[in-house]
Amino acid sequence: MSKVDDISQVILSDLLADFVHRKFTAKDLTNSYVGVDFAALKERCCAVTSASTVDFDLALKDLEGGDLVKTGPMVPFENDPNSSFVVIALFSKYQYAYLTEKGYKAAQKMQDRRRQRSATPNVHISGGTFHQSPIGIGTHVTQSLTGTIGDVTVFEDLRKAIYKVDNEGDRANLIAGVEAMEKAHKTPDFVTRYSNFIALAANHMTIIAPFIPALTALLTGN
């Protein structure tokens, strides 16, 4: 998958997370709404994917061309009052970006596919004892079965990454933020805990950024 494709997915995930968090409705998708601050979206998506601003601009162009994402506000073209040539058109000032109905459906499908992949158990064989087990050969097979079910592992992986934060106070606050998210997982309170954690992590996005897509994927499951 190219950088442009990667950043397209992150844009859709970010806009979907904002849409869900702000409790917009299908009517807002039809009539448009003031979405995510454009400059902040661009900075965040480039940080998450390690992509360039050119990649972001191309990804956004594709999403706009596919009627998945729109930007605004739309304003009339400013014609030269001294010119006899008049242009009647609207253009975006690119102050914010938001999902269309088509974009919302595409983002939901993308999140559903991600959850399905993460729900596949990873099976590891070690330790323990099975008698007459179909696993292995013989009547005494020393084995055990352990499984890790996908999405919740992001919290443990995030904790491990946060231990690299040098500032002890920041590290403690971030760990507390992860614990709060983990406790609120699969509850309506997860959205608030996620927003609080992102605010706490503002100065450590280099460490946190790789985990944002997985965290935003959990938002639609609450």
C-alpha positions as CSV (number, residue, x, y, z in Angstrom):
1,M,0.0,0.0,0.0
2,S,1.4,3.4,-0.9
3,K,1.9,6.4,1.4
4,V,-1.0,8.1,-0.3
5,D,-3.3,5.1,0.3
6,D,-2.1,5.0,3.9
7,I,-2.8,8.6,4.6
8,S,-6.2,8.4,2.9
9,Q,-7.2,5.7,5.4
10,V,-5.9,7.8,8.3
11,I,-7.9,10.9,7.1
12,L,-11.1,8.8,6.9
13,S,-10.5,7.3,10.4
14,D,-9.8,10.7,11.9
15,L,-12.9,12.3,10.4
16,L,-15.0,9.3,11.4
17,A,-13.7,9.5,15.0
18,D,-14.6,13.3,15.1
19,F,-18.0,12.6,13.6
20,V,-18.8,9.9,16.2
21,H,-17.3,11.9,19.1
22,R,-19.5,15.0,18.3
23,K,-22.6,12.8,17.9
24,F,-23.5,14.1,14.4
25,T,-26.4,12.6,12.5
26,A,-27.2,11.4,9.0
27,K,-28.7,14.8,8.4
28,D,-25.3,16.4,9.0
29,L,-23.7,14.1,6.4
30,T,-26.3,15.3,3.9
31,N,-26.3,19.0,4.7
32,S,-22.6,19.3,5.6
33,Y,-21.1,20.3,8.9
34,V,-18.0,22.2,10.2
35,G,-15.6,19.3,10.6
36,V,-12.0,18.9,11.7
37,D,-9.6,21.8,11.6
38,F,-7.7,21.4,8.4
39,A,-4.2,22.4,9.5
40,A,-4.4,20.2,12.6
41,L,-5.7,17.3,10.4
42,K,-2.8,17.7,8.0
43,E,-0.2,17.8,10.7
44,R,-1.7,14.8,12.6
45,C,-2.1,12.6,9.5
46,C,1.5,13.3,8.3
47,A,2.8,12.5,11.8
48,V,0.9,9.2,12.0
49,T,2.0,7.9,8.6
50,S,5.4,9.6,8.3
51,A,4.1,11.0,5.0
52,S,4.9,14.3,3.4
53,T,2.6,17.2,2.9
54,V,2.5,16.3,-0.8
55,D,1.2,12.8,0.0
56,F,-1.5,14.4,2.2
57,D,-2.5,16.8,-0.6
58,L,-2.7,14.0,-3.1
59,A,-4.7,11.8,-0.7
60,L,-7.1,14.6,0.0
61,K,-7.5,15.3,-3.7
62,D,-8.4,11.6,-4.3
63,L,-10.9,11.6,-1.4
64,E,-12.5,14.9,-2.7
65,G,-12.6,13.5,-6.2
66,G,-14.4,10.4,-5.0
67,D,-16.9,12.5,-3.0
68,L,-15.8,10.9,0.2
69,V,-14.5,14.1,1.9
70,K,-15.3,17.8,1.5
71,T,-13.7,20.9,2.8
72,G,-14.9,24.4,3.6
73,P,-16.1,27.0,4.1
74,M,-17.1,27.6,0.4
75,V,-16.9,31.2,-0.7
76,P,-17.6,33.0,-4.0
77,F,-14.7,33.7,-6.3
78,E,-13.6,37.3,-5.8
79,N,-13.8,39.0,-9.3
80,D,-11.7,42.1,-10.1
81,P,-14.2,45.0,-10.1
82,N,-12.3,46.6,-13.0
83,S,-12.4,43.5,-15.2
84,S,-15.2,42.8,-17.8
85,F,-14.6,39.1,-17.3
86,V,-16.7,37.7,-14.5
87,V,-16.2,34.2,-12.9
88,I,-19.2,32.7,-11.1
89,A,-17.9,29.9,-8.9
90,L,-17.3,28.8,-5.3
91,F,-14.0,27.6,-3.9
92,S,-13.0,26.2,-0.5
93,K,-10.9,28.2,2.0
94,Y,-9.7,24.8,3.4
95,Q,-10.3,25.7,7.0
96,Y,-11.9,22.4,7.9
97,A,-12.6,18.9,6.4
98,Y,-15.7,16.7,6.9
99,L,-17.2,13.4,5.7
100,T,-19.9,13.0,3.1
101,E,-22.5,10.3,3.3
102,K,-20.4,8.2,0.9
103,G,-17.3,8.9,3.0
104,Y,-19.0,7.9,6.2
105,K,-20.0,4.5,4.7
106,A,-16.5,3.9,3.3
107,A,-14.9,4.8,6.7
108,Q,-17.3,2.4,8.5
109,K,-16.5,-0.4,6.1
110,M,-12.8,0.2,6.5
111,Q,-13.1,0.0,10.3
112,D,-15.2,-3.1,10.1
113,R,-12.5,-4.8,8.0
114,R,-9.9,-3.8,10.5
115,R,-11.9,-5.1,13.5
116,Q,-12.5,-8.4,11.7
117,R,-8.7,-8.8,11.1
118,S,-7.9,-7.9,14.7
119,A,-10.5,-10.4,16.0
120,T,-8.7,-13.4,14.5
121,P,-7.0,-15.3,17.4
122,N,-3.3,-15.7,17.4
123,V,-2.6,-19.1,18.8
124,H,0.6,-20.0,20.6
125,I,1.6,-23.5,21.7
126,S,3.8,-23.9,24.9
127,G,4.0,-25.4,28.4
128,G,1.2,-27.6,30.1
129,T,0.3,-31.2,29.5
130,F,-2.3,-32.9,27.2
131,H,-3.2,-36.5,27.5
132,Q,-4.3,-38.3,24.3
133,S,-4.2,-34.8,22.6
134,P,-4.8,-34.6,18.9
135,I,-2.0,-32.0,19.0
136,G,1.4,-33.6,18.5
137,I,2.3,-37.3,18.5
138,G,2.0,-39.8,21.3
139,T,-0.1,-40.3,24.4
140,H,1.7,-37.6,26.5
141,V,2.3,-34.3,24.8
142,T,3.6,-31.3,26.7
143,Q,1.8,-28.3,25.3
144,S,-0.7,-25.6,26.1
145,L,-3.0,-23.3,24.2
146,T,-3.1,-19.6,24.7
147,G,-4.8,-17.0,22.6
148,T,-4.7,-13.2,22.2
149,I,-7.8,-11.7,20.7
150,G,-6.8,-8.7,18.6
151,D,-7.8,-5.1,19.4
152,V,-7.2,-4.9,23.2
153,T,-3.5,-5.7,22.7
154,V,-3.1,-2.1,21.6
155,F,-3.3,-1.0,25.2
156,E,-0.4,-3.2,26.3
157,D,1.7,-2.2,23.3
158,L,1.0,1.4,24.0
159,R,2.1,1.0,27.6
160,K,5.4,-0.5,26.5
161,A,6.0,2.4,24.1
162,I,5.2,5.0,26.8
163,Y,7.9,3.6,29.0
164,K,10.3,5.3,26.5
165,V,9.1,8.8,27.6
166,D,11.9,10.4,29.6
167,N,9.9,12.8,31.7
168,E,8.6,10.8,34.7
169,G,5.5,13.0,35.3
170,D,4.4,12.8,31.6
171,R,5.1,9.1,31.6
172,A,2.9,8.6,34.7
173,N,0.1,10.7,33.2
174,L,0.2,8.9,29.9
175,I,0.1,5.5,31.6
176,A,-2.9,6.6,33.7
177,G,-4.5,7.8,30.4
178,V,-4.1,4.3,28.9
179,E,-5.5,2.7,32.0
180,A,-8.5,4.9,31.8
181,M,-9.1,4.1,28.1
182,E,-8.7,0.4,28.8
183,K,-11.2,0.4,31.6
184,A,-13.7,2.4,29.4
185,H,-13.2,0.1,26.4
186,K,-16.6,-0.9,24.9
187,T,-18.4,1.7,26.9
188,P,-19.7,5.1,25.9
189,D,-17.1,6.8,28.1
190,F,-14.3,5.5,25.9
191,V,-14.7,8.5,23.5
192,T,-14.0,11.0,26.4
193,R,-11.1,8.9,27.7
194,Y,-9.6,8.8,24.2
195,S,-9.9,12.5,23.7
196,N,-8.3,13.1,27.1
197,F,-5.4,10.8,26.3
198,I,-4.7,12.5,22.9
199,A,-4.6,15.9,24.7
200,L,-2.1,14.4,27.2
201,A,0.0,13.0,24.4
202,A,0.3,16.2,22.4
203,N,4.0,16.6,23.3
204,H,4.9,12.9,22.6
205,M,3.2,12.3,19.2
206,T,6.4,10.7,17.8
207,I,5.9,7.8,20.2
208,I,2.0,7.8,20.3
209,A,1.3,8.3,16.5
210,P,1.7,4.7,15.4
211,F,-1.1,3.6,17.8
212,I,-3.7,6.3,16.8
213,P,-5.2,4.3,13.9
214,A,-5.8,1.3,16.2
215,L,-7.3,3.5,18.9
216,T,-9.6,5.4,16.6
217,A,-10.8,2.0,15.2
218,L,-12.1,1.3,18.7
219,L,-14.2,4.4,18.8
220,T,-16.9,3.1,16.5
221,G,-17.3,0.0,18.7
222,N,-18.5,1.9,21.7
